[in-house]
Amino acid sequence: MDTKTKLYMVSLGPANWELVTIKALKALQTCGAICIPTKSKDHSFTRSITYKIIKDLMDEYGFSKPIIPVYAPMHFKKKDWQYQVDILEDGIKKYESVSFVTLGDAAVYSTVYYLLDMIKKQNKKLYKRSEVIAGITSFSYASSRVKKPLCLGDNRFEIIPLLGKEVPSTKVYMRPKVGLDTKHMQEDGTMYTFQNLNFVGEHIQKGKIQKVEKYMTLFIDFLKTKKGKK
C-alpha cells in the first residue's frame, strides 16, 4: 500500500463549522476526497447538516474537494456498514487519501468504530493507515452554552442512553493522586492507561499500571461490545 494512502475519520463537532478543530480542518484540506454520509437513498444532501459544515469550511478557507456520498441508513445492520466500507475502499483506490466525516465526536455513538472494526478484519494495511480525529462533543458544547461545568472537584459525570433499562458502560478514571495503587480498580472490559497525553513523556499501554506516577494519567476501561450490534 502506497505511503500516501491515508484514511481519516474526521469528527466535525456539534453542527457548527466554527467548532471544527484545526487538526480536522487540515485533514480535510490535504485529503484527496471527502466521504459524507447521507440518509437519502438518492445520495442527495438536501437536509444534511454534515454537508453544510463541509461546504461552509470550503467556502471559508478557499479549498475544494471531490465529495463522495455514502448512503447511511440508521438501521445498524452489518450489510449497511459493509456498503460504507466498500465505498471508503473504492475512494482510497481512486484518491489515495480520504476523509470520512461524522458529526460530534467519533468516540461517542458514531458509526466510525463499526467501520474501523470491519476494515481491521478485511484490510489490515488500510487500518494501520487510518487515523481518528477527535472532536468537540455535543454535551461539552452544551455545558459551555449555559456556563455550567460537567464536573468539578471530586464530582463525576455520566453519559446515560435513554433506553429505559440498565446497560453496561465504558468507564473513565482520571485525576488520580501520584502514588495511588490501582489494585482497587476493577477491569470489566479492556483497560488502557494514558500518561501525559500530548505532553513530553506521553505513554499509552494496554492494561493498567500498578501505581500512578504522573498526575496527568487517564485510565479507560473500554466496554466490550457485541459484534454487529449497537
Secondary structure as a PSIPRED ss2 file (coil, helix, strand):
# PSIPRED VFORMAT (PSIPRED V4.0)

   1 M C   1.000  0.000  0.000
   2 D C   1.000  0.000  0.000
   3 T C   1.000  0.000  0.000
   4 K C   1.000  0.000  0.000
   5 T C   1.000  0.000  0.000
   6 K E   0.000  0.000  1.000
   7 L E   0.000  0.000  1.000
   8 Y E   0.000  0.000  1.000
   9 M E   0.000  0.000  1.000
  10 V E   0.000  0.000  1.000
  11 S E   0.000  0.000  1.000
  12 L C   1.000  0.000  0.000
  13 G E   0.000  0.000  1.000
  14 P C   1.000  0.000  0.000
  15 A C   1.000  0.000  0.000
  16 N C   1.000  0.000  0.000
  17 W H   0.000  1.000  0.000
  18 E H   0.000  1.000  0.000
  19 L H   0.000  1.000  0.000
  20 V C   1.000  0.000  0.000
  21 T C   1.000  0.000  0.000
  22 I H   0.000  1.000  0.000
  23 K H   0.000  1.000  0.000
  24 A H   0.000  1.000  0.000
  25 L H   0.000  1.000  0.000
  26 K H   0.000  1.000  0.000
  27 A H   0.000  1.000  0.000
  28 L H   0.000  1.000  0.000
  29 Q H   0.000  1.000  0.000
  30 T H   0.000  1.000  0.000
  31 C C   1.000  0.000  0.000
  32 G C   1.000  0.000  0.000
  33 A E   0.000  0.000  1.000
  34 I E   0.000  0.000  1.000
  35 C E   0.000  0.000  1.000
  36 I E   0.000  0.000  1.000
  37 P E   0.000  0.000  1.000
  38 T E   0.000  0.000  1.000
  39 K C   1.000  0.000  0.000
  40 S C   1.000  0.000  0.000
  41 K C   1.000  0.000  0.000
  42 D C   1.000  0.000  0.000
  43 H C   1.000  0.000  0.000
  44 S C   1.000  0.000  0.000
  45 F C   1.000  0.000  0.000
  46 T C   1.000  0.000  0.000
  47 R C   1.000  0.000  0.000
  48 S C   1.000  0.000  0.000
  49 I H   0.000  1.000  0.000
  50 T H   0.000  1.000  0.000
  51 Y H   0.000  1.000  0.000
  52 K H   0.000  1.000  0.000
  53 I H   0.000  1.000  0.000
  54 I H   0.000  1.000  0.000
  55 K H   0.000  1.000  0.000
  56 D H   0.000  1.000  0.000
  57 L H   0.000  1.000  0.000
  58 M H   0.000  1.000  0.000
  59 D H   0.000  1.000  0.000
  60 E H   0.000  1.000  0.000
  61 Y H   0.000  1.000  0.000
  62 G C   1.000  0.000  0.000
  63 F C   1.000  0.000  0.000
  64 S C   1.000  0.000  0.000
  65 K C   1.000  0.000  0.000
  66 P C   1.000  0.000  0.000
  67 I E   0.000  0.000  1.000
  68 I E   0.000  0.000  1.000
  69 P E   0.000  0.000  1.000
  70 V E   0.000  0.000  1.000
  71 Y E   0.000  0.000  1.000
  72 A C   1.000  0.000  0.000
  73 P C   1.000  0.000  0.000
  74 M C   1.000  0.000  0.000
  75 H C   1.000  0.000  0.000
  76 F C   1.000  0.000  0.000
  77 K C   1.000  0.000  0.000
  78 K H   0.000  1.000  0.000
  79 K H   0.000  1.000  0.000
  80 D H   0.000  1.000  0.000
  81 W H   0.000  1.000  0.000
  82 Q H   0.000  1.000  0.000
  83 Y H   0.000  1.000  0.000
  84 Q H   0.000  1.000  0.000
  85 V H   0.000  1.000  0.000
  86 D H   0.000  1.000  0.000
  87 I H   0.000  1.000  0.000
  88 L H   0.000  1.000  0.000
  89 E H   0.000  1.000  0.000
  90 D H   0.000  1.000  0.000
  91 G H   0.000  1.000  0.000
  92 I H   0.000  1.000  0.000
  93 K H   0.000  1.000  0.000
  94 K H   0.000  1.000  0.000
  95 Y H   0.000  1.000  0.000
  96 E C   1.000  0.000  0.000
  97 S E   0.000  0.000  1.000
  98 V E   0.000  0.000  1.000
  99 S E   0.000  0.000  1.000
 100 F E   0.000  0.000  1.000
 101 V E   0.000  0.000  1.000
 102 T E   0.000  0.000  1.000
 103 L C   1.000  0.000  0.000
 104 G E   0.000  0.000  1.000
 105 D C   1.000  0.000  0.000
 106 A C   1.000  0.000  0.000
 107 A C   1.000  0.000  0.000
 108 V C   1.000  0.000  0.000
 109 Y C   1.000  0.000  0.000
 110 S C   1.000  0.000  0.000
 111 T C   1.000  0.000  0.000
 112 V H   0.000  1.000  0.000
 113 Y H   0.000  1.000  0.000
 114 Y H   0.000  1.000  0.000
 115 L H   0.000  1.000  0.000
 116 L H   0.000  1.000  0.000
 117 D H   0.000  1.000  0.000
 118 M H   0.000  1.000  0.000
 119 I H   0.000  1.000  0.000
 120 K H   0.000  1.000  0.000
 121 K H   0.000  1.000  0.000
 122 Q H   0.000  1.000  0.000
 123 N C   1.000  0.000  0.000
 124 K H   0.000  1.000  0.000
 125 K H   0.000  1.000  0.000
 126 L H   0.000  1.000  0.000
 127 Y H   0.000  1.000  0.000
 128 K H   0.000  1.000  0.000
 129 R C   1.000  0.000  0.000
 130 S E   0.000  0.000  1.000
 131 E E   0.000  0.000  1.000
 132 V E   0.000  0.000  1.000
 133 I E   0.000  0.000  1.000
 134 A C   1.000  0.000  0.000
 135 G C   1.000  0.000  0.000
 136 I C   1.000  0.000  0.000
 137 T C   1.000  0.000  0.000
 138 S H   0.000  1.000  0.000
 139 F H   0.000  1.000  0.000
 140 S H   0.000  1.000  0.000
 141 Y H   0.000  1.000  0.000
 142 A H   0.000  1.000  0.000
 143 S H   0.000  1.000  0.000
 144 S H   0.000  1.000  0.000
 145 R H   0.000  1.000  0.000
 146 V C   1.000  0.000  0.000
 147 K C   1.000  0.000  0.000
 148 K C   1.000  0.000  0.000
 149 P C   1.000  0.000  0.000
 150 L C   1.000  0.000  0.000
 151 C C   1.000  0.000  0.000
 152 L C   1.000  0.000  0.000
 153 G C   1.000  0.000  0.000
 154 D C   1.000  0.000  0.000
 155 N C   1.000  0.000  0.000
 156 R C   1.000  0.000  0.000
 157 F C   1.000  0.000  0.000
 158 E C   1.000  0.000  0.000
 159 I C   1.000  0.000  0.000
 160 I C   1.000  0.000  0.000
 161 P C   1.000  0.000  0.000
 162 L C   1.000  0.000  0.000
 163 L C   1.000  0.000  0.000
 164 G C   1.000  0.000  0.000
 165 K C   1.000  0.000  0.000
 166 E C   1.000  0.000  0.000
 167 V C   1.000  0.000  0.000
 168 P C   1.000  0.000  0.000
 169 S C   1.000  0.000  0.000
 170 T C   1.000  0.000  0.000
 171 K E   0.000  0.000  1.000
 172 V E   0.000  0.000  1.000
 173 Y E   0.000  0.000  1.000
 174 M C   1.000  0.000  0.000
 175 R C   1.000  0.000  0.000
 176 P C   1.000  0.000  0.000
 177 K C   1.000  0.000  0.000
 178 V C   1.000  0.000  0.000
 179 G C   1.000  0.000  0.000
 180 L C   1.000  0.000  0.000
 181 D E   0.000  0.000  1.000
 182 T C   1.000  0.000  0.000
 183 K C   1.000  0.000  0.000
 184 H C   1.000  0.000  0.000
 185 M C   1.000  0.000  0.000
 186 Q C   1.000  0.000  0.000
 187 E C   1.000  0.000  0.000
 188 D C   1.000  0.000  0.000
 189 G C   1.000  0.000  0.000
 190 T E   0.000  0.000  1.000
 191 M E   0.000  0.000  1.000
 192 Y E   0.000  0.000  1.000
 193 T E   0.000  0.000  1.000
 194 F E   0.000  0.000  1.000
 195 Q E   0.000  0.000  1.000
 196 N C   1.000  0.000  0.000
 197 L C   1.000  0.000  0.000
 198 N C   1.000  0.000  0.000
 199 F C   1.000  0.000  0.000
 200 V C   1.000  0.000  0.000
 201 G C   1.000  0.000  0.000
 202 E C   1.000  0.000  0.000
 203 H E   0.000  0.000  1.000
 204 I E   0.000  0.000  1.000
 205 Q E   0.000  0.000  1.000
 206 K E   0.000  0.000  1.000
 207 G C   1.000  0.000  0.000
 208 K C   1.000  0.000  0.000
 209 I C   1.000  0.000  0.000
 210 Q C   1.000  0.000  0.000
 211 K E   0.000  0.000  1.000
 212 V C   1.000  0.000  0.000
 213 E C   1.000  0.000  0.000
 214 K C   1.000  0.000  0.000
 215 Y C   1.000  0.000  0.000
 216 M C   1.000  0.000  0.000
 217 T E   0.000  0.000  1.000
 218 L E   0.000  0.000  1.000
 219 F E   0.000  0.000  1.000
 220 I E   0.000  0.000  1.000
 221 D E   0.000  0.000  1.000
 222 F E   0.000  0.000  1.000
 223 L C   1.000  0.000  0.000
 224 K C   1.000  0.000  0.000
 225 T C   1.000  0.000  0.000
 226 K C   1.000  0.000  0.000
 227 K C   1.000  0.000  0.000
 228 G C   1.000  0.000  0.000
 229 K C   1.000  0.000  0.000
 230 K C   1.000  0.000  0.000
